[in-house]
Amino acid sequence: MKKIAVIVRNLPLNTRRNAEALRMSVGLTLREDKVTVIFMDDGVYTATPQKPELVNIQPPKKEFEALSMIGCAVLADKPSLEMRGIKSLLASVKPAEREEIVRTITESDIVIPF
Amino acid sequence: MKLGILLTTSPENENTNTVIAISRAAREQGHEVSIFLMYDGVYNIHKKEFAELTGKGVNIAVCALNAEQRKIGRVEGILFGSQYDNACIANDVDRFISFG
């Protein structure tokens, strides 16, 4: 079993990239690998309660639900949250200190910045 | 050594030339190379130099869902697969590089 970290760093509303990163993360579990999703920098906005459908963007609800169901860790980088004044996160997302983020990345066999 | 490559950007991005160059060099040195294309990376299958990698023994798979969304036609020798193929590549290879 490999450990895979997927890092999401982009703003969520001007691209489908972040939703695709989550879909890929779900797919990567199909060979029993352990996948951790990490939201950093502007990517943390993806992990907040929002209504992207108001600007005709499909929310990545299913992807978050699937990640939660299969027990994938979903982390949001605390310094990135604090820098942006974000206090509210989706229930399945855990705020993580930078040390935990670094540990997750360094312990991973594969790191995918998406 | 088995090398896996994920490419998620379209052909105008410099990533494409890098992936082509790395794949050619790796094959010349006898390494196995598997590439998975998703998101805008699926557009690369219509770039001649990229598609020609299959002739050099590079395995290329694309996310069929992303290809359908972008109305990308099939190319001989390239697998229209799913995220499962990406999972298999990630699981099987010795090194995995992501270009996005």
Backbone of each chain as ProteinMPNN parsed JSONL, in Angstrom:
{"seq_chain_A": "MKKIAVIVRNLPLNTRRNAEALRMSVGLTLREDKVTVIFMDDGVYTATPQKPELVNIQPPKKEFEALSMIGCAVLADKPSLEMRGIKSLLASVKPAEREEIVRTITESDIVIPF", "coords_chain_A": {"N_chain_A": [[0.841, -1.208, 0.0], [0.592, 2.151, -0.93], [1.345, 5.513, 0.142], [-0.354, 8.385, -0.666], [-0.314, 11.802, -1.341], [-2.419, 14.436, -2.156], [-2.282, 17.649, -3.284], [-4.118, 20.578, -3.101], [-4.257, 23.726, -4.414], [-5.382, 25.869, -5.727], [-7.706, 28.61, -6.452], [-11.211, 27.982, -6.105], [-13.419, 28.767, -7.736], [-12.986, 29.618, -10.341], [-12.344, 27.576, -11.959], [-12.521, 24.07, -12.87], [-10.689, 22.545, -11.822], [-10.098, 21.967, -9.077], [-12.245, 20.393, -8.218], [-11.816, 18.26, -9.906], [-9.411, 17.358, -8.908], [-10.252, 16.281, -6.513], [-11.953, 14.276, -7.433], [-10.073, 12.685, -8.732], [-8.613, 11.931, -6.493], [-10.404, 10.283, -5.137], [-10.517, 8.243, -7.024], [-7.888, 7.298, -6.872], [-7.873, 5.706, -4.659], [-8.694, 3.261, -5.424], [-6.937, 1.166, -5.71], [-6.335, 0.382, -3.212], [-4.58, 2.159, -2.03], [-3.416, 4.617, 0.342], [-4.886, 7.64, 0.578], [-4.398, 11.097, 1.041], [-5.879, 14.234, 1.159], [-4.822, 17.53, 0.754], [-5.501, 20.81, 1.469], [-4.206, 23.854, 0.536], [-2.872, 27.236, 0.611], [-4.691, 29.302, -1.675], [-6.349, 27.22, -2.209], [-7.696, 26.42, 0.065], [-10.148, 27.643, 0.156], [-11.833, 25.957, -1.191], [-12.558, 24.131, 0.664], [-14.439, 25.269, 2.235], [-17.794, 26.099, 3.418], [-19.876, 26.816, 0.773], [-21.654, 28.256, -2.043], [-21.319, 27.427, -4.945], [-22.993, 26.951, -7.063], [-24.455, 29.186, -7.505], [-23.004, 30.7, -9.221], [-23.138, 29.185, -11.425], [-21.529, 26.909, -11.154], [-20.83, 23.577, -10.557], [-21.074, 22.218, -7.351], [-18.496, 20.465, -5.519], [-19.728, 18.377, -4.067], [-20.371, 15.606, -4.116], [-17.853, 14.462, -4.429], [-16.577, 15.198, -2.044], [-18.223, 13.821, -0.277], [-17.76, 11.18, -1.054], [-15.019, 10.913, -0.467], [-15.13, 11.164, 2.27], [-16.711, 8.946, 2.949], [-15.036, 6.809, 2.229], [-13.063, 7.112, 3.994], [-10.859, 8.832, 3.683], [-8.29, 11.03, 4.686], [-8.79, 14.473, 4.98], [-7.232, 17.425, 4.843], [-6.788, 20.813, 5.937], [-4.602, 23.46, 5.564], [-3.562, 25.2, 8.339], [-2.126, 27.767, 8.647], [-2.71, 28.838, 6.104], [-5.464, 29.092, 6.269], [-5.725, 30.91, 8.383], [-4.436, 33.159, 7.364], [-6.269, 33.962, 5.489], [-8.462, 34.508, 6.937], [-10.351, 32.534, 7.38], [-12.829, 30.798, 9.056], [-14.698, 28.854, 9.102], [-15.192, 25.518, 8.164], [-15.898, 22.754, 5.945], [-17.562, 19.865, 7.297], [-16.159, 17.471, 6.999], [-13.553, 18.159, 6.741], [-10.39, 18.629, 8.161], [-8.73, 21.036, 10.097], [-5.243, 21.563, 9.961], [-2.072, 21.747, 11.531], [0.938, 23.27, 10.267], [3.085, 21.578, 10.674], [1.948, 19.03, 10.691], [1.055, 18.898, 8.093], [3.467, 18.993, 6.688], [4.621, 16.655, 7.67], [2.856, 14.742, 6.673], [3.286, 15.059, 3.927], [6.03, 14.437, 3.682], [6.042, 11.82, 4.485], [4.746, 10.559, 2.478], [4.564, 8.384, -0.383], [3.991, 9.232, -2.89], [3.5, 12.471, -4.13], [1.124, 14.668, -5.238], [0.816, 17.643, -6.635], [-1.942, 19.409, -7.512]], "CA_chain_A": [[0.0, 0.0, 0.0], [1.361, 3.401, -0.979], [0.709, 6.713, 0.696], [-0.413, 9.407, -1.71], [-0.837, 13.103, -0.913], [-2.86, 15.297, -3.256], [-2.289, 19.023, -2.773], [-5.004, 21.466, -3.862], [-3.78, 25.061, -4.059], [-5.971, 26.934, -6.55], [-9.044, 29.118, -6.144], [-12.16, 26.983, -6.61], [-14.57, 29.185, -8.539], [-12.688, 29.957, -11.738], [-11.836, 26.378, -12.629], [-13.017, 22.768, -12.382], [-9.481, 21.819, -11.42], [-10.123, 21.457, -7.705], [-13.203, 19.28, -8.18], [-11.157, 17.142, -10.584], [-8.403, 16.837, -7.972], [-10.963, 15.447, -5.541], [-12.403, 13.073, -8.16], [-8.887, 11.852, -8.905], [-8.248, 11.387, -5.177], [-11.301, 9.143, -4.913], [-10.054, 7.183, -7.934], [-6.592, 6.746, -6.443], [-8.063, 4.728, -3.571], [-9.213, 2.008, -5.991], [-5.938, 0.096, -5.561], [-6.07, 0.239, -1.766], [-3.577, 3.09, -1.534], [-3.936, 5.56, 1.329], [-4.854, 8.975, -0.032], [-4.699, 12.256, 1.887], [-6.044, 15.474, 0.398], [-4.347, 18.679, 1.528], [-5.834, 22.119, 0.9], [-3.228, 24.882, 0.937], [-2.969, 28.533, -0.084], [-6.068, 29.623, -2.054], [-7.123, 25.974, -2.266], [-8.506, 26.228, 1.276], [-11.524, 28.108, -0.087], [-12.605, 24.8, -1.667], [-12.982, 23.36, 1.841], [-15.368, 26.076, 3.037], [-19.186, 26.016, 2.945], [-20.116, 27.833, -0.249], [-22.704, 27.894, -3.004], [-20.798, 27.729, -6.291], [-24.057, 26.837, -8.062], [-24.949, 30.544, -7.776], [-22.278, 31.186, -10.404], [-23.218, 28.089, -12.404], [-20.481, 25.902, -10.991], [-21.311, 22.423, -9.792], [-20.263, 22.045, -6.138], [-17.891, 19.124, -5.456], [-20.354, 17.706, -2.92], [-20.241, 14.138, -4.242], [-16.447, 14.096, -4.224], [-16.313, 15.287, -0.602], [-18.952, 12.721, 0.377], [-17.056, 9.926, -1.357], [-13.77, 10.902, 0.305], [-15.502, 10.932, 3.664], [-17.2, 7.559, 3.059], [-13.937, 5.841, 2.146], [-12.153, 7.351, 5.115], [-9.653, 9.58, 3.324], [-8.047, 12.228, 5.482], [-8.827, 15.717, 4.208], [-6.631, 18.416, 5.735], [-6.647, 22.201, 5.47], [-3.42, 24.061, 6.179], [-3.996, 26.253, 9.268], [-1.631, 29.106, 8.292], [-3.446, 29.335, 4.929], [-6.798, 29.477, 6.75], [-5.588, 32.118, 9.21], [-4.06, 34.272, 6.488], [-7.455, 34.362, 4.739], [-9.552, 34.761, 7.888], [-11.391, 31.493, 7.235], [-13.102, 30.178, 10.357], [-15.661, 27.76, 8.953], [-14.802, 24.507, 7.173], [-16.816, 21.62, 5.789], [-17.431, 18.96, 8.445], [-15.211, 16.38, 6.758], [-12.2, 18.703, 6.574], [-9.745, 18.896, 9.455], [-7.627, 21.993, 10.053], [-4.009, 20.9, 10.394], [-0.892, 22.596, 11.684], [1.9, 23.11, 9.184], [3.928, 20.401, 10.98], [1.225, 17.823, 10.255], [1.047, 18.928, 6.624], [4.825, 18.62, 6.247], [4.82, 15.236, 7.996], [2.057, 13.967, 5.698], [3.953, 15.113, 2.62], [7.324, 13.732, 3.701], [5.816, 10.379, 4.665], [4.031, 10.026, 1.312], [5.351, 7.816, -1.481], [3.695, 10.048, -4.07], [2.868, 13.759, -3.834], [0.581, 15.213, -6.485], [0.252, 18.996, -6.574], [-2.911, 19.431, -8.622]], "C_chain_A": [[0.879, 1.263, 0.0], [0.591, 4.521, -0.268], [0.788, 7.806, -0.369], [-1.002, 10.693, -1.124], [-1.204, 13.922, -2.144], [-3.013, 16.71, -2.698], [-3.117, 19.914, -3.69], [-4.687, 22.904, -3.45], [-4.508, 26.202, -4.761], [-7.314, 27.411, -6.021], [-10.084, 28.193, -6.776], [-13.148, 27.469, -7.672], [-14.256, 29.529, -9.992], [-12.194, 28.75, -12.53], [-12.528, 25.137, -12.075], [-11.868, 21.951, -11.802], [-9.584, 21.184, -10.039], [-11.086, 20.278, -7.564], [-12.579, 18.038, -8.829], [-10.079, 16.519, -9.691], [-9.066, 15.906, -6.961], [-11.45, 14.154, -6.198], [-11.215, 12.119, -8.367], [-8.488, 11.186, -7.585], [-9.117, 10.179, -4.84], [-10.829, 7.961, -5.763], [-8.774, 6.517, -7.459], [-6.721, 5.741, -5.307], [-8.439, 3.348, -4.116], [-8.224, 0.858, -5.933], [-5.462, -0.011, -4.12], [-4.932, 1.128, -1.273], [-4.232, 4.082, -0.569], [-3.773, 6.984, 0.797], [-5.206, 10.049, 1.006], [-4.799, 13.483, 0.996], [-5.643, 16.637, 1.299], [-4.738, 19.965, 0.794], [-4.841, 23.139, 1.446], [-3.463, 26.151, 0.13], [-4.437, 28.818, -0.455], [-6.955, 28.38, -2.161], [-8.018, 25.77, -1.061], [-9.948, 26.713, 1.085], [-12.427, 26.965, -0.554], [-13.218, 24.035, -0.493], [-13.953, 24.147, 2.73], [-16.796, 25.866, 2.532], [-19.427, 27.148, 1.948], [-21.195, 27.355, -1.204], [-22.227, 28.224, -4.413], [-21.867, 27.629, -7.373], [-24.647, 28.211, -8.404], [-24.212, 31.18, -8.954], [-22.132, 30.052, -11.425], [-22.051, 27.111, -12.344], [-21.013, 24.796, -10.102], [-20.452, 22.238, -8.533], [-19.698, 20.622, -6.048], [-18.408, 18.303, -4.264], [-20.12, 16.202, -2.945], [-18.814, 13.689, -3.943], [-16.1, 14.142, -2.738], [-16.994, 14.131, 0.139], [-18.22, 11.399, 0.17], [-15.768, 9.824, -0.549], [-14.048, 10.591, 1.772], [-15.916, 9.468, 3.878], [-16.05, 6.548, 3.055], [-12.825, 6.129, 3.157], [-10.854, 8.049, 4.763], [-9.511, 10.783, 4.252], [-8.07, 13.445, 4.552], [-8.386, 16.843, 5.144], [-6.625, 19.803, 5.095], [-5.521, 22.845, 6.266], [-3.826, 25.273, 7.041], [-3.439, 27.645, 8.922], [-2.358, 29.7, 7.076], [-4.835, 29.811, 5.333], [-6.711, 30.806, 7.502], [-5.281, 33.337, 8.351], [-5.277, 34.827, 5.746], [-8.662, 34.617, 5.65], [-10.67, 33.741, 7.806], [-11.576, 30.793, 8.579], [-13.995, 28.948, 10.225], [-15.221, 26.811, 7.833], [-15.899, 23.46, 7.032], [-16.516, 20.597, 6.885], [-16.344, 17.904, 8.238], [-13.757, 16.852, 6.638], [-11.621, 19.079, 7.938], [-8.651, 19.958, 9.289], [-6.362, 21.348, 10.615], [-2.871, 21.896, 10.476], [0.084, 22.302, 10.543], [2.778, 21.872, 9.399], [3.258, 19.115, 10.484], [1.191, 17.731, 8.722], [2.41, 18.446, 6.099], [5.068, 17.13, 6.507], [4.073, 14.351, 6.988], [2.758, 13.912, 4.347], [5.239, 14.281, 2.634], [7.154, 12.225, 3.877], [5.144, 9.739, 3.444], [4.994, 9.448, 0.277], [5.19, 8.669, -2.737], [3.024, 11.343, -3.598], [2.405, 14.362, -5.161], [0.052, 16.621, -6.242], [-0.699, 19.142, -7.757], [-3.346, 20.88, -8.868]], "O_chain_A": [[1.782, 1.41, 0.823], [-0.628, 4.47, -0.108], [1.859, 8.106, -0.897], [-2.057, 10.671, -0.491], [-0.398, 14.08, -3.06], [-3.775, 16.938, -1.758], [-2.862, 20.0, -4.891], [-4.828, 23.263, -2.281], [-4.288, 27.37, -4.44], [-7.976, 26.718, -5.247], [-9.86, 27.673, -7.87], [-13.666, 26.656, -8.437], [-15.174, 29.712, -10.792], [-11.686, 28.895, -13.642], [-13.051, 25.146, -10.961], [-12.051, 20.82, -11.352], [-9.214, 20.027, -9.843], [-10.789, 19.295, -6.884], [-12.783, 16.915, -8.368], [-9.863, 15.307, -9.716], [-8.508, 14.87, -6.599], [-11.373, 13.077, -5.606], [-11.342, 10.906, -8.197], [-8.077, 10.025, -7.563], [-8.626, 9.177, -4.321], [-10.751, 6.829, -5.285], [-8.596, 5.31, -7.625], [-5.779, 5.002, -5.023], [-8.496, 2.377, -3.361], [-8.611, -0.3, -6.087], [-4.341, -0.438, -3.846], [-4.374, 0.876, -0.204], [-5.43, 4.352, -0.649], [-2.657, 7.461, 0.596], [-6.181, 9.921, 1.747], [-3.917, 13.742, 0.178], [-6.067, 16.722, 2.452], [-4.353, 20.176, -0.356], [-4.66, 23.267, 2.657], [-4.155, 26.144, -0.889], [-5.329, 28.598, 0.364], [-8.181, 28.491, -2.199], [-8.999, 25.03, -1.139], [-10.858, 26.249, 1.771], [-13.639, 26.999, -0.341], [-14.252, 23.381, -0.63], [-14.249, 23.731, 3.849], [-17.003, 25.504, 1.374], [-19.199, 28.315, 2.266], [-21.596, 26.191, -1.175], [-22.684, 29.199, -5.009], [-21.688, 28.151, -8.473], [-25.261, 28.383, -9.457], [-24.733, 32.087, -9.604], [-21.155, 29.973, -12.169], [-21.639, 26.557, -13.363], [-21.572, 25.047, -9.034], [-19.232, 22.114, -8.635], [-20.362, 19.672, -6.463], [-17.648, 17.637, -3.562], [-19.728, 15.599, -1.945], [-18.594, 12.669, -3.29], [-15.422, 13.253, -2.223], [-16.422, 13.542, 1.057], [-18.077, 10.602, 1.098], [-15.459, 8.763, -0.006], [-13.304, 9.858, 2.423], [-15.521, 8.838, 4.859], [-16.083, 5.556, 3.784], [-11.786, 5.469, 3.165], [-9.852, 7.884, 5.459], [-10.489, 11.464, 4.561], [-7.454, 13.444, 3.486], [-9.075, 17.17, 6.11], [-6.477, 19.947, 3.881], [-5.498, 22.779, 7.495], [-4.367, 26.251, 6.525], [-4.2, 28.613, 8.904], [-2.596, 30.907, 7.016], [-5.331, 30.809, 4.81], [-7.52, 31.709, 7.286], [-5.812, 34.421, 8.591], [-5.32, 36.012, 5.414], [-9.756, 34.909, 5.167], [-11.816, 34.05, 8.13], [-10.627, 30.269, 9.163], [-14.044, 28.106, 11.121], [-14.921, 27.235, 6.716], [-16.735, 23.309, 7.923], [-15.38, 20.473, 7.343], [-15.686, 17.492, 9.194], [-12.847, 16.043, 6.456], [-12.264, 19.745, 8.749], [-7.758, 19.811, 8.455], [-6.415, 20.662, 11.636], [-2.718, 22.767, 9.62], [0.054, 21.23, 9.939], [3.167, 21.201, 8.442], [3.914, 18.232, 9.931], [1.284, 16.649, 8.141], [2.489, 17.612, 5.197], [5.646, 16.432, 5.673], [4.601, 13.343, 6.518], [2.819, 12.863, 3.705], [5.499, 13.515, 1.707], [8.015, 11.445, 3.469], [4.992, 8.519, 3.386], [6.098, 9.958, 0.086], [6.115, 8.811, -3.536], [2.106, 11.319, -2.779], [3.198, 14.54, -6.085], [-1.042, 16.784, -5.701], [-0.273, 19.004, -8.904], [-4.158, 21.137, -9.757]]}, "seq_chain_B": "MKLGILLTTSPENENTNTVIAISRAAREQGHEVSIFLMYDGVYNIHKKEFAELTGKGVNIAVCALNAEQRKIGRVEGILFGSQYDNACIANDVDRFISFG", "coords_chain_B": {"N_chain_B": [[13.358, 0.424, -14.344], [10.104, 1.531, -13.394], [8.248, 4.174, -14.599], [5.845, 6.58, -13.844], [3.613, 9.009, -15.161], [1.661, 11.85, -14.667], [-0.37, 13.999, -16.447], [-1.904, 17.074, -16.675], [-2.343, 19.345, -18.058], [-2.99, 21.354, -21.017], [-1.828, 21.094, -24.519], [-0.477, 23.502, -25.209], [0.887, 24.269, -23.025], [4.109, 24.305, -21.498], [4.633, 21.971, -20.186], [3.954, 19.774, -21.751], [5.983, 19.412, -23.71], [8.062, 18.83, -21.989], [7.201, 16.434, -20.828], [7.165, 14.802, -23.099], [9.901, 14.8, -23.761], [11.07, 13.68, -21.45], [9.85, 11.18, -21.438], [10.74, 10.041, -23.85], [13.526, 9.946, -23.339], [13.589, 8.278, -21.119], [12.588, 5.891, -22.163], [14.575, 5.337, -24.037], [16.573, 4.647, -22.327], [15.698, 2.302, -21.437], [13.651, 2.176, -19.559], [10.342, 1.565, -18.242], [7.475, 3.335, -19.233], [4.536, 4.954, -18.242], [1.795, 6.932, -18.989], [-0.727, 9.045, -17.728], [-3.503, 10.876, -18.734], [-5.471, 13.57, -17.826], [-8.184, 15.915, -17.127], [-7.459, 19.009, -18.694], [-5.333, 17.85, -19.878], [-6.026, 15.809, -21.569], [-6.223, 16.798, -24.127], [-3.763, 16.498, -25.278], [-3.499, 14.164, -26.751], [-3.941, 14.627, -29.391], [-1.76, 15.899, -30.288], [0.868, 15.526, -32.447], [3.604, 14.689, -31.878], [3.297, 13.828, -29.326], [1.399, 11.735, -29.401], [2.902, 9.991, -30.882], [4.569, 8.833, -29.059], [3.565, 6.422, -28.261], [4.43, 4.665, -30.168], [6.991, 4.339, -29.419], [6.843, 2.715, -27.337], [5.654, 3.719, -25.069], [3.144, 3.648, -22.637], [-0.026, 4.996, -22.876], [-2.792, 6.4, -21.292], [-6.052, 7.806, -21.133], [-8.369, 9.824, -19.283], [-11.508, 8.908, -19.886], [-13.881, 10.173, -19.334], [-13.217, 12.919, -19.024], [-12.296, 13.306, -21.609], [-14.598, 12.873, -23.14], [-16.169, 14.99, -22.191], [-14.825, 17.059, -23.382], [-15.144, 16.547, -25.987], [-13.251, 14.952, -27.357], [-11.805, 13.035, -29.865], [-11.15, 9.513, -30.398], [-7.851, 8.023, -30.429], [-5.759, 5.811, -32.116], [-4.104, 3.269, -30.327], [-4.043, 4.545, -27.94], [-5.308, 4.298, -24.74], [-8.626, 4.66, -23.797], [-9.536, 5.178, -20.844], [-10.157, 5.053, -17.319], [-10.299, 6.634, -14.059], [-9.4, 4.548, -12.622], [-7.305, 3.482, -14.049], [-5.338, 5.388, -13.631], [-4.99, 5.003, -10.915], [-3.932, 2.437, -10.96], [-1.507, 2.879, -12.299], [-0.213, 4.611, -10.464], [-0.005, 2.888, -8.324], [1.594, 0.834, -9.288], [4.07, 1.829, -10.236], [7.622, 2.763, -9.874], [8.494, 5.366, -9.646], [6.662, 8.4, -9.61], [5.56, 11.097, -11.424], [4.119, 14.315, -11.446], [2.586, 16.556, -13.653], [1.161, 19.563, -13.748]], "CA_chain_B": [[12.485, 1.177, -13.452], [8.814, 1.924, -13.972], [7.985, 5.596, -14.384], [4.463, 7.011, -14.108], [3.501, 10.458, -15.355], [0.309, 12.418, -14.749], [-0.338, 15.284, -17.154], [-3.264, 17.65, -16.588], [-2.408, 20.624, -18.784], [-3.184, 21.207, -22.463], [-0.55, 21.039, -25.255], [0.257, 24.771, -25.324], [1.726, 24.413, -21.824], [5.448, 23.727, -21.683], [4.656, 20.623, -19.59], [3.837, 18.747, -22.792], [7.316, 19.127, -24.27], [8.865, 18.193, -20.934], [6.758, 15.039, -20.708], [7.639, 14.092, -24.296], [11.356, 14.634, -23.671], [11.37, 12.726, -20.37], [9.382, 9.85, -21.843], [11.678, 9.526, -24.869], [14.807, 9.646, -22.698], [13.405, 7.11, -20.241], [12.465, 4.698, -23.011], [15.904, 5.051, -24.62], [17.39, 4.016, -21.283], [15.103, 1.003, -21.12], [12.653, 2.224, -18.485], [8.928, 1.508, -18.638], [6.814, 4.631, -18.992], [3.074, 4.992, -18.373], [1.292, 8.306, -18.834], [-2.182, 9.204, -17.605], [-3.931, 12.232, -19.081], [-6.82, 13.939, -17.382], [-8.518, 17.335, -17.175], [-7.094, 19.504, -20.025], [-4.252, 17.008, -20.409], [-6.534, 14.897, -22.606], [-6.021, 17.399, -25.453], [-2.437, 16.148, -25.8], [-3.463, 12.994, -27.637], [-3.976, 15.065, -30.779], [-0.46, 16.479, -30.671], [1.552, 14.447, -33.169], [4.798, 14.186, -31.164], [2.863, 13.161, -28.104], [0.775, 10.454, -29.764], [3.957, 9.116, -31.401], [5.244, 8.149, -27.948], [3.08, 5.031, -28.176], [5.294, 3.894, -31.058], [8.267, 4.099, -28.719], [6.589, 1.794, -26.231], [5.074, 4.396, -23.899], [1.716, 3.37, -22.44], [-0.768, 6.235, -22.605], [-4.212, 6.24, -21.012], [-6.713, 9.083, -20.84], [-9.645, 9.741, -18.567], [-12.517, 8.973, -20.942], [-14.902, 11.158, -18.939], [-12.7, 14.237, -19.4], [-12.218, 13.358, -23.075], [-15.975, 13.05, -23.626], [-16.587, 16.357, -21.858], [-14.153, 17.984, -24.302], [-15.403, 16.046, -27.354], [-11.984, 14.497, -27.925], [-11.933, 11.764, -30.582], [-10.177, 8.478, -30.014], [-6.616, 7.873, -31.203], [-5.312, 4.424, -32.045], [-2.949, 3.002, -29.465], [-4.193, 5.233, -26.653], [-6.424, 3.708, -24.004], [-9.633, 5.536, -23.192], [-9.809, 4.458, -19.603], [-10.829, 5.749, -16.225], [-9.403, 6.954, -12.942], [-8.813, 3.286, -12.152], [-6.009, 3.332, -14.725], [-4.388, 6.244, -12.91], [-4.712, 4.319, -9.639], [-3.043, 1.298, -11.259], [-0.176, 3.417, -12.593], [0.366, 5.102, -9.201], [0.264, 1.736, -7.458], [2.584, -0.088, -9.869], [5.36, 2.393, -10.665], [8.651, 3.069, -8.878], [8.486, 6.828, -9.502], [5.468, 9.005, -10.198], [5.744, 12.548, -11.552], [2.884, 14.997, -11.83], [2.727, 17.826, -14.35], [-0.163, 20.194, -13.795]], "C_chain_B": [[11.179, 1.537, -14.165], [8.523, 3.372, -13.596], [6.528, 5.91, -14.747], [4.411, 8.52, -14.213], [2.029, 10.84, -15.432], [0.427, 13.781, -15.412], [-1.758, 15.858, -17.197], [-3.394, 18.979, -17.326], [-2.472, 20.373, -20.289], [-1.85, 21.422, -23.21], [0.203, 22.363, -25.35], [1.13, 25.023, -24.1], [3.072, 23.721, -22.046], [5.57, 22.326, -21.078], [4.673, 19.53, -20.658], [5.205, 18.387, -23.364], [8.213, 18.447, -23.256], [8.5, 16.716, -20.816], [7.239, 14.221, -21.903], [9.137, 13.792, -24.169], [11.728, 13.598, -22.599], [10.999, 11.307, -20.8], [10.32, 9.224, -22.864], [12.984, 9.08, -24.214], [14.685, 8.386, -21.835], [13.314, 5.828, -21.057], [13.821, 4.312, -23.617], [16.819, 4.37, -23.608], [16.763, 2.718, -20.778], [14.094, 0.998, -19.986], [11.237, 2.089, -19.062], [8.278, 2.848, -18.318], [5.3, 4.494, -19.216], [2.602, 6.406, -18.082], [-0.227, 8.268, -18.675], [-2.517, 10.667, -17.866], [-5.319, 12.473, -18.524], [-6.956, 15.457, -17.406], [-8.09, 17.836, -18.567], [-5.948, 18.717, -20.651], [-4.723, 16.089, -21.518], [-6.34, 15.464, -24.016], [-4.704, 16.954, -26.094], [-2.456, 14.984, -26.781], [-3.527, 13.388, -29.112], [-2.726, 15.847, -31.175], [0.395, 15.341, -31.222], [2.708, 13.834, -32.361], [4.398, 13.409, -29.913], [2.291, 11.772, -28.432], [1.825, 9.461, -30.262], [4.724, 8.38, -30.307], [4.8, 6.688, -27.844], [3.939, 4.121, -29.043], [6.648, 3.586, -30.433], [8.062, 3.224, -27.483], [6.059, 2.447, -24.964], [3.583, 4.045, -23.819], [1.0, 4.68, -22.099], [-2.241, 5.888, -22.385], [-4.804, 7.617, -20.738], [-7.966, 8.82, -20.023], [-10.743, 9.954, -19.606], [-13.598, 10.004, -20.615], [-14.467, 12.563, -19.347], [-12.647, 14.385, -20.918], [-13.606, 13.57, -23.676], [-16.46, 14.468, -23.38], [-16.013, 17.36, -22.85], [-14.288, 17.544, -25.754], [-14.12, 15.649, -28.082], [-12.191, 13.136, -28.592], [-10.846, 10.788, -30.188], [-8.972, 8.456, -30.95], [-6.128, 6.445, -31.005], [-4.081, 4.276, -31.145], [-3.034, 3.676, -28.11], [-5.459, 4.719, -25.972], [-7.356, 4.787, -23.473], [-10.131, 4.836, -21.935], [-10.499, 5.324, -18.567], [-9.802, 6.084, -15.142], [-8.772, 5.69, -12.359], [-7.437, 3.074, -12.792], [-4.938, 4.194, -14.056], [-3.999, 5.594, -11.578], [-3.747, 3.156, -9.854], [-1.621, 1.787, -11.524], [0.5, 3.839, -11.289], [0.788, 3.937, -8.31], [1.448, 0.903, -7.964], [3.98, 0.497, -10.058], [6.333, 2.597, -9.5], [8.714, 4.57, -8.606], [7.27, 7.385, -10.218], [5.681, 10.518, -10.231], [4.442, 13.172, -12.032], [3.214, 16.322, -12.509], [1.355, 18.474, -14.469], [-0.094, 21.679, -13.492]], "O_chain_B": [[11.157, 1.807, -15.365], [8.551, 3.741, -12.422], [6.05, 5.548, -15.822], [5.074, 9.231, -13.458], [1.253, 10.231, -16.169], [1.226, 14.618, -14.991], [-2.687, 15.217, -17.689], [-4.419, 19.654, -17.234], [-2.062, 19.318, -20.773], [-0.869, 21.872, -22.618], [1.417, 22.354, -25.553], [2.008, 25.885, -24.126], [3.15, 22.682, -22.702], [6.493, 21.582, -21.409], [5.321, 18.496, -20.494], [5.547, 17.211, -23.489], [9.026, 17.592, -23.607], [9.375, 15.855, -20.716], [7.67, 13.079, -21.743], [9.582, 12.676, -24.435], [12.591, 12.748, -22.819], [11.742, 10.358, -20.553], [10.659, 8.044, -22.773], [13.488, 7.99, -24.485], [15.576, 7.537, -21.831], [13.89, 4.804, -20.689], [14.168, 3.134, -23.701], [17.721, 3.617, -23.975], [17.24, 2.116, -19.816], [13.716, -0.067, -19.498], [10.978, 2.45, -20.21], [8.509, 3.421, -17.253], [4.854, 3.985, -20.245], [2.96, 7.002, -17.066], [-0.92, 7.551, -19.396], [-1.904, 11.574, -17.3], [-6.231, 11.671, -18.729], [-5.997, 16.184, -17.666], [-8.341, 17.137, -19.549], [-5.633, 18.903, -21.826], [-3.916, 15.631, -22.327], [-6.297, 14.709, -24.989], [-4.549, 17.025, -27.313], [-1.521, 14.829, -27.567], [-3.205, 12.582, -29.985], [-2.653, 16.393, -32.276], [0.617, 14.33, -30.555], [2.777, 12.617, -32.186], [5.072, 12.463, -29.503], [2.659, 10.774, -27.813], [1.675, 8.25, -30.095], [5.444, 7.42, -30.585], [5.56, 5.829, -27.397], [4.157, 2.957, -28.71], [7.356, 2.681, -30.872], [8.981, 3.019, -26.69], [6.015, 1.816, -23.907], [2.86, 4.135, -24.81], [1.373, 5.378, -21.157], [-2.853, 5.179, -23.183], [-4.138, 8.488, -20.179], [-8.544, 7.734, -20.07], [-10.89, 11.052, -20.143], [-14.16, 10.629, -21.514], [-15.243, 13.311, -19.942], [-12.92, 15.461, -21.451], [-13.769, 14.355, -24.61], [-17.085, 15.079, -24.247], [-16.632, 18.387, -23.132], [-13.635, 18.092, -26.642], [-13.927, 15.963, -29.257], [-12.689, 12.2, -27.967], [-9.777, 11.17, -29.714], [-9.072, 8.828, -32.119], [-6.087, 5.935, -29.886], [-3.145, 5.073, -31.213], [-2.21, 3.425, -27.23], [-6.539, 4.71, -26.563], [-6.925, 5.712, -22.785], [-11.039, 4.007, -21.983], [-11.305, 6.199, -18.886], [-8.605, 5.845, -15.298], [-7.742, 5.753, -11.689], [-6.522, 2.551, -12.156], [-3.783, 3.785, -13.931], [-2.838, 5.63, -11.17], [-2.857, 2.917, -9.038], [-0.652, 1.198, -11.044], [1.647, 3.471, -11.034], [1.812, 4.0, -7.629], [2.207, 0.341, -7.174], [4.967, -0.238, -10.043], [5.95, 2.606, -8.33], [8.957, 4.994, -7.476], [6.89, 6.913, -11.289], [5.947, 11.141, -9.203], [3.757, 12.634, -12.902], [4.016, 17.109, -12.007], [0.492, 17.992, -15.203], [-1.12, 22.358, -13.491]]}, "name": "protein", "num_of_chains": 2, "seq": "MKKIAVIVRNLPLNTRRNAEALRMSVGLTLREDKVTVIFMDDGVYTATPQKPELVNIQPPKKEFEALSMIGCAVLADKPSLEMRGIKSLLASVKPAEREEIVRTITESDIVIPFMKLGILLTTSPENENTNTVIAISRAAREQGHEVSIFLMYDGVYNIHKKEFAELTGKGVNIAVCALNAEQRKIGRVEGILFGSQYDNACIANDVDRFISFG"}
